[in-house]
């Protein structure tokens, strides 16, 4: 018997999930966009939702992951070529994300809510195809770093703000838009940037010649890269273009591509520099400080990317359960399955609430002066600068610690969430014919990129020790709903006590840094959910903070309103 998509229901199989407006169908995202001041973007986000929910976009995502990039280190004559060939489907996906501003729209048009709108667009694209989100995220995150060097920023930011995509290696001035990657990690050090050995020899006029090897360079066909290299004054940050303004290739030797667990549509390379020209960004010897703004943005995108994966996992599992029947009933109508699905939905709701709250903090930190054309949405900004208001100061302090908390906890929850959702599909979920196998392989990278668990948990301690205004801002946020739920109140007492202990004894707190990060992150998620759908907040607090909480998904309290939770999913 021939198996066709039209026969799916007759064979007790769910039909393909396609032809869906992924924005409008996503109540948590729609609510967050409205709550955090980006309702003006709803029409554009619905257009993106229809695009990424189309059958063609899903097919492009599948092809991009089934046909990983190929390295062409040499040309047919034995000369250096150093190019990566991607499947055309990858270019279609990346071009669409750039055209809809998932990379730099928040900087190019910094109206109120711009970072929230951009975060939502980024999530919609990453929900269906996560690999391309790497260069999209790095380009977005490069803007704060480049802004520290106004002469370079004035040249490069208009290129990054372009809404066109040209995959060929050309001078960036000749392209309708430019993408930026980064090459920081070295084989001997990993997260320990103090061990970086790549050297930078001054070449005058704010430039240097870089020599060394980088162990991970993601999206190696980007137009330029932010690179850390060592000068006599210490580590400095440089912008390294792949093609120089005159069309000459900058020395950029691609050694090999990594064979990765997931993120297969995107290339990650080992790269060698030999007298490679770079433009210094920021002060000499202050490179780590220069890239901190970039790290903040990429960590936020790790949270958003994980949440996007959770959304795909929930949507696919629920779609299957609404179409599959077993023992005379649909799976979704069976209490055990409904509890699992609702619990998975709660995890997503908490992740997206935290991610969009942090994007809203970016809006406050980078808001243009009141009354300016940019503030009214009438004119693009060239070189952004942080706002100086008291609100901006408070939001910057809050985001400093809350981003680390979200990066630790949300990204840590991603792989287990994908595994549980995959299990809902049974054997189908374990095959590459369905998207959750890809998602299961994808989620771990978000917990590793920009600092794995211990690095980020220790960063929470660092913020408490060195930046007490961050602890104060977080405590203020956590107090917003004290008294709303007894389980949350009890958890808040524990969280604030741990925070105070860690601030007093940071060295001793290293042993329990993960417990601190988890406790604070859960408190923050619960607090944020109390501003939304009551059924979601009540079930999350009971399931994550209450005395009867379980360790696995599906251990919801009897009072949980699973129907109301799933109606939003």
C-alpha positions in Angstrom: 0.0 0.0 0.0 1.4 3.4 -0.9 1.6 5.8 2.0 0.6 9.3 1.2 0.2 12.5 3.3 -3.5 12.5 2.5 -3.8 9.0 4.1 -2.2 10.1 7.3 -5.4 10.4 9.4 -6.8 7.1 8.0 -3.6 5.4 9.1 -3.9 7.0 12.6 -0.9 9.3 11.8 -0.9 13.0 12.3 -0.8 15.0 9.0 2.2 17.3 8.4 2.1 20.4 10.6 2.2 23.1 7.9 0.3 26.1 6.6 0.3 27.7 10.1 0.8 31.2 11.3 3.4 30.4 13.9 3.1 33.8 15.5 -0.6 34.0 15.9 -0.8 30.4 17.0 1.7 31.1 19.8 -0.3 32.7 22.6 2.7 33.1 24.9 4.7 34.9 22.3 1.7 37.1 21.2 1.0 38.0 24.9 4.7 38.8 25.5 5.0 41.0 22.5 2.0 43.0 23.6 3.0 43.1 27.3 6.5 44.4 26.6 5.5 47.2 24.2 5.9 45.8 20.7 2.3 45.5 19.6 3.1 47.7 16.6 5.2 44.8 15.2 2.3 42.2 15.3 1.5 42.5 11.6 5.1 42.0 10.5 5.5 39.1 13.0 2.3 37.5 11.7 3.8 37.7 8.2 7.0 36.0 9.5 4.8 33.4 11.3 3.1 32.5 8.0 6.4 32.3 6.3 8.1 30.0 8.7 4.9 28.0 9.1 4.8 27.3 5.4 5.5 23.9 3.9 8.2 25.4 1.7 10.1 26.9 4.7 9.9 23.6 6.5 11.3 21.8 3.5 14.2 24.3 3.3 14.9 23.7 7.0 14.9 20.0 6.4 17.2 20.2 3.4 19.6 22.6 5.1 20.1 20.1 8.0 20.2 17.0 5.8 23.0 18.4 3.6 25.6 19.9 5.9 28.2 22.4 4.7 31.2 21.3 2.7 34.7 22.8 3.1 36.7 23.7 0.0 40.1 24.4 1.4 41.9 24.3 -1.9 41.0 25.0 -5.5 41.6 22.5 -8.3 45.1 23.9 -8.9 46.1 23.5 -5.2 45.8 27.1 -4.3 44.0 28.3 -1.2 40.3 28.7 -1.6 39.0 28.6 2.0 35.3 28.7 1.2 32.4 26.8 2.6 29.6 25.5 0.4 26.1 25.5 1.8 23.0 23.8 0.4 20.8 26.4 -1.4 18.1 25.8 1.1 20.3 27.3 3.9 20.8 30.5 1.9 17.0 30.7 1.4 16.4 30.5 5.1 19.2 32.9 6.1 18.1 35.4 3.4 14.5 35.4 4.8 15.7 36.0 8.3 17.9 39.0 7.2 15.1 40.4 5.1 12.7 40.4 8.1 15.2 42.0 10.4 15.9 39.1 12.7 19.5 40.3 12.9 19.8 44.0 13.3 16.4 45.6 13.0 16.4 46.6 16.7 19.5 48.7 16.1 18.6 50.1 12.7 15.2 51.3 13.8 15.3 51.7 17.6 11.7 52.6 18.3 10.2 51.6 21.7 9.8 47.8 21.8 12.3 47.2 18.9 14.4 44.7 20.8 11.3 42.8 21.9 10.0 42.7 18.3 13.4 41.6 17.0 13.5 38.9 19.7 10.2 37.5 18.6 11.2 37.5 14.9 14.5 35.7 15.9 12.5 33.1 17.8 10.1 32.4 14.9 12.9 31.7 12.5 14.9 29.7 15.0 11.9 27.6 15.9 11.9 25.9 12.5 15.6 26.1 11.5 18.1 26.8 14.3 21.4 26.6 12.4 21.1 29.9 10.6 20.3 31.6 13.8 24.1 31.6 14.7 25.2 34.2 12.2 22.0 36.1 12.7 22.6 36.3 16.4 26.3 37.2 16.1 25.5 40.0 13.7 22.9 41.4 16.1 25.4 41.1 19.0 28.3 42.7 17.2 26.7 46.1 17.2 27.3 47.1 20.8 31.0 46.0 20.4 31.5 47.9 17.2 29.9 50.9 18.7 32.9 51.3 21.0 35.0 52.2 17.9 33.0 55.1 16.2 35.2 55.3 13.1 34.8 51.6 12.3 31.2 51.6 13.4 30.3 54.4 11.0 31.7 52.4 8.1 30.4 48.9 9.1 27.1 49.4 10.9 25.2 50.7 7.8 26.3 47.4 6.1 25.1 45.3 9.0 21.8 47.2 8.9 21.2 46.2 5.3 18.2 43.9 4.7 19.8 42.0 1.8 21.9 38.8 1.8 24.7 37.9 -0.6 26.5 34.7 0.2 29.5 35.2 -2.0 32.8 36.5 -0.6 32.9 40.1 -1.9 33.9 43.4 -0.4 31.2 44.2 2.1 30.7 47.6 0.6 29.4 45.9 -2.6 26.8 43.8 -0.8 23.2 44.6 0.2 24.0 43.6 3.8 26.8 42.1 5.9 27.0 39.4 8.5 29.5 39.3 11.4 30.9 36.2 13.2 33.3 35.7 16.0 36.5 33.7 16.6 37.5 33.7 20.2 38.1 30.2 21.4 41.5 28.6 21.2 42.4 24.9 21.7 44.4 25.4 24.9 41.9 27.6 26.8 38.3 27.2 25.9 36.4 29.7 28.2 39.6 30.8 29.8 40.4 33.8 27.5 43.5 34.6 29.6 45.2 31.7 27.8 44.7 33.2 24.3 47.9 33.0 22.3 46.9 34.7 19.0 49.2 37.7 18.6 48.5 41.1 17.1 51.4 43.2 15.7 50.6 46.9 15.3 50.3 48.0 11.7 49.4 51.6 12.3 46.2 53.6 11.8 44.3 51.5 14.3 45.1 48.2 12.6 47.2 45.1 13.5 48.4 41.9 11.8 47.1 38.8 13.6 48.8 35.5 13.8 47.5 32.4 15.5 44.9 29.7 15.5 41.2 29.7 16.6 39.6 26.4 17.6 36.0 27.4 16.9 34.9 29.9 14.3 31.2 29.7 13.6 29.7 30.8 10.3 33.1 31.2 8.6 31.6 32.7 5.4 30.5 35.8 7.3 31.8 39.1 6.0 33.9 39.9 9.1 34.7 38.5 12.6 35.3 39.9 16.0 38.6 38.3 17.2 40.5 38.5 20.5 44.3 38.7 20.1 47.2 39.6 22.4 49.0 42.9 22.2 51.7 44.2 24.6 49.0 45.9 26.7 47.0 42.7 26.9 44.1 41.2 25.0 42.5 43.5 22.4 39.4 43.1 20.2 39.7 43.3 16.4 37.3 43.3 13.5 38.7 41.0 10.8 37.1 41.2 7.4 37.3 38.2 5.1 37.6 40.4 2.0 39.4 43.7 2.1 38.0 46.9 0.6 40.1 46.5 -2.5 38.8 43.0 -3.1 41.9 41.2 -1.9 41.3 38.1 0.4 42.4 38.6 3.9 44.6 35.6 5.1 41.9 33.4 6.7 42.9 29.7 6.4 40.1 27.2 7.1 41.7 24.1 8.5 38.6 21.9 8.9 34.9 21.9 9.7 33.7 20.5 13.0 31.6 17.4 12.9 29.0 18.4 15.4 26.2 16.6 17.3 23.7 19.2 16.1 23.6 22.7 14.5 24.4 20.8 11.3 23.1 23.4 8.8 25.6 25.9 10.2 29.4 25.5 9.7 31.9 25.8 12.5 35.5 25.8 11.5 39.0 25.8 12.8 40.8 28.8 11.4 44.5 30.0 11.2 45.6 33.6 10.9 48.9 34.6 9.4 49.5 38.4 9.2 45.7 38.8 8.9 44.6 42.4 8.9 42.3 43.5 11.7 40.9 46.9 12.9 41.2 47.4 16.6 37.8 47.8 18.4 38.0 49.7 21.7 41.0 50.4 23.8 44.2 48.4 23.4 44.4 45.7 26.1 40.7 46.1 26.9 39.4 43.5 24.5 37.5 41.5 27.1 35.6 44.6 28.2 34.9 45.4 24.6 33.2 42.1 23.9 31.1 42.0 27.1 28.2 43.7 25.3 28.4 41.1 22.6 28.4 38.3 25.1 25.3 39.7 26.8 23.4 39.8 23.5 24.5 36.3 22.4 23.6 34.9 25.8 20.2 36.4 25.5 19.9 34.8 22.1 20.8 31.4 23.6 17.8 31.9 25.9 15.6 32.9 23.0 16.9 30.1 20.8 16.3 27.5 23.5 12.8 28.9 24.0 12.2 28.7 20.3 13.2 25.0 20.4 10.8 24.4 23.3 8.1 26.0 21.2 8.7 23.6 18.3 8.8 20.7 20.7 5.5 21.6 22.3 3.8 22.4 19.0 4.9 19.1 17.4 4.1 16.9 20.4 0.7 18.5 20.8 -0.1 18.3 17.1 0.7 14.6 17.2 -1.4 14.0 20.4 -4.4 15.8 18.9 -4.4 13.5 15.8 -3.2 10.2 17.2 -5.7 7.8 18.9 -4.9 5.0 21.3 -7.2 2.8 23.3 -10.2 4.5 21.9 -9.3 8.1 22.6 -7.1 10.8 21.3 -3.8 11.0 23.1 -4.4 14.6 24.2 -7.6 13.5 25.9 -5.8 11.0 28.1 -4.9 12.5 31.5 -1.4 11.2 31.7 -0.5 12.6 28.3 -2.3 15.8 28.9 -0.2 16.3 32.1 3.0 15.8 30.2 2.0 18.1 27.4 0.8 20.8 29.8 4.0 20.6 31.8 6.1 21.0 28.6 4.0 24.0 27.7 4.6 25.5 31.2 8.4 25.2 30.6 8.1 27.1 27.3 5.8 29.8 28.8 8.4 30.4 31.5 11.3 30.5 29.1 9.6 33.0 26.7 8.5 35.2 29.5 12.1 35.5 30.8 13.5 36.0 27.3 11.2 38.8 26.3 11.6 40.4 29.7 15.3 40.6 29.0 14.7 41.9 25.5 12.5 44.6 27.1 15.5 45.5 29.3 17.6 46.0 26.2 14.9 48.4 24.9 15.3 50.5 28.1 19.1 50.3 28.1 19.4 51.4 24.4 16.4 53.7 24.2 17.1 56.8 22.1 16.5 60.2 23.8 12.9 61.1 24.2 11.7 63.4 21.4 14.3 62.2 18.9 13.4 61.0 15.5 14.7 57.5 16.3 12.5 57.4 19.4 9.5 58.1 17.2 10.4 55.4 14.8 11.0 58.0 12.0 14.7 57.6 11.4 17.4 54.9 11.7 20.3 55.3 14.1 23.8 54.8 12.9 25.9 54.2 16.1 23.8 53.4 19.1 24.8 54.4 22.6 23.4 53.3 26.0 20.8 55.6 27.6 21.7 57.5 30.7 18.3 57.6 32.5 17.8 56.1 36.0 15.4 53.5 34.4 18.2 52.5 32.0 20.7 52.1 34.8 18.3 49.9 36.8 17.4 47.8 33.7 21.1 47.4 32.9 21.8 46.2 36.4 18.9 43.8 36.3 19.8 42.4 32.9 23.4 41.9 34.0 22.5 39.1 36.5 19.1 38.0 35.0 20.7 37.2 31.6 23.2 34.9 33.3 20.4 33.2 35.3 18.4 32.7 32.2 21.4 31.4 30.2 22.1 28.9 32.9 18.6 27.6 33.7 16.6 27.9 30.5 19.4 26.5 28.3 20.0 23.7 30.9 16.3 22.7 30.6 16.4 22.6 26.8 17.7 19.1 26.1 15.5 17.3 28.6 12.5 19.2 27.3 13.2 18.1 23.7 13.7 14.5 24.9 10.3 14.4 26.6 8.5 16.0 23.7 10.2 13.5 21.3 9.0 10.6 23.5 5.4 11.9 23.0 5.7 10.9 19.3 7.0 7.5 20.1 9.1 5.8 17.4 8.3 8.6 14.9 10.0 11.1 17.2 13.2 9.2 17.1 13.4 9.3 13.3 14.9 12.0 11.1 11.6 12.1 9.2 10.2 14.2 12.0 11.7 17.5 13.3 12.1 16.6 16.9 15.2 14.4 16.3 16.9 17.4 14.9 15.7 19.5 17.9 17.0 16.9 20.4 20.5 17.2 18.8 20.3 21.0 18.7 19.3 22.0 22.2 22.6 21.1 24.0 24.6 23.7 22.0 22.7 26.6 23.7 23.9 25.4 27.1 27.5 25.3 25.8 27.8 28.4 23.6 28.8 31.6 25.4 29.6 29.8 28.6 28.6 26.3 29.8 26.9 25.7 33.1 29.7 26.2 35.6 31.0 29.3 33.8 27.6 31.0 33.8 26.7 30.0 37.4 30.0 31.4 38.5 29.2 34.6 36.6 26.1 34.9 38.7 28.4 34.9 41.8 30.7 37.5 40.1 27.7 39.8 39.5 26.6 39.5 43.2 30.2 40.2 44.4 31.3 43.0 42.1 28.0 44.6 41.1 25.7 45.0 44.1 23.3 47.1 42.0 22.5 43.9 40.0 21.6 42.1 43.2 19.4 45.0 44.3 17.6 45.2 40.9 17.0 41.5 40.9 15.6 41.6 44.4 13.3 44.4 43.5 11.9 42.4 40.6 11.4 39.3 42.7 9.5 41.3 45.3 6.9 42.5 42.8 4.5 39.7 43.6 5.3 38.8 47.2 2.1 37.6 48.8 0.5 36.3 45.6 1.2 32.7 46.3 2.5 30.9 49.5 4.8 28.6 47.6 6.4 31.5 45.8 6.8 33.4 49.1 8.5 30.5 50.7 10.8 30.1 47.7 11.6 33.8 47.7 12.8 33.6 51.3 15.1 30.8 50.3 16.3 32.6 47.2 17.0 35.9 48.8 18.8 34.2 51.7 21.0 32.3 49.3 21.7 35.5 47.4 22.8 37.3 50.6 25.0 34.4 51.6 26.7 34.3 48.2 27.4 38.0 48.3 29.0 37.7 51.8 31.1 34.5 51.0 31.6 34.3 47.3 34.5 31.9 47.5 32.5 29.3 49.6 29.5 29.8 47.4 31.3 28.4 44.3 30.4 24.9 45.5 26.7 25.7 45.4 26.7 28.2 42.5 24.4 26.0 40.5 21.8 25.7 43.3 21.9 29.5 43.6 21.4 30.1 39.9 18.5 27.5 39.7 16.7 28.9 42.8 16.9 32.5 41.6 15.9 31.6 38.0 12.8 29.7 39.1 11.8 32.6 41.4 12.2 35.1 38.5 10.2 32.9 36.1 7.4 32.4 38.6 7.3 36.2 39.2 7.1 37.0 35.5 4.3 34.4 34.9 2.1 36.0 37.5 1.7 38.9 35.1 0.1 36.6 32.6 -2.4 33.8 32.3 -3.5 32.7 35.8 -3.8 29.0 34.9 -0.2 29.0 33.7 1.3 30.8 36.7 -0.6 28.7 39.3 0.4 25.4 37.7 4.1 26.5 37.2 4.4 27.7 40.8 2.9 24.5 42.2 4.8 22.2 39.9 8.2 23.9 40.3 8.1 25.4 43.7 5.4 23.6 45.6 5.9 20.8 48.2 4.6 18.1 45.9 6.8 19.0 43.0 8.4 16.2 41.0 11.6 15.8 39.1 10.1 14.7 35.7 7.7 16.3 33.3 4.0 15.4 33.9 4.1 15.6 37.7 1.5 18.4 37.8 -0.7 19.0 40.9 -4.3 17.8 40.8 -5.6 21.3 40.6 -3.6 22.2 37.4 -6.0 23.3 34.7 -4.4 21.4 31.9 -7.2 22.3 29.4 -6.6 26.0 29.9 -2.8 25.5 29.5 -3.1 23.4 26.4 -5.6 25.8 24.8 -2.8 28.4 24.7 -0.2 25.9 23.3 
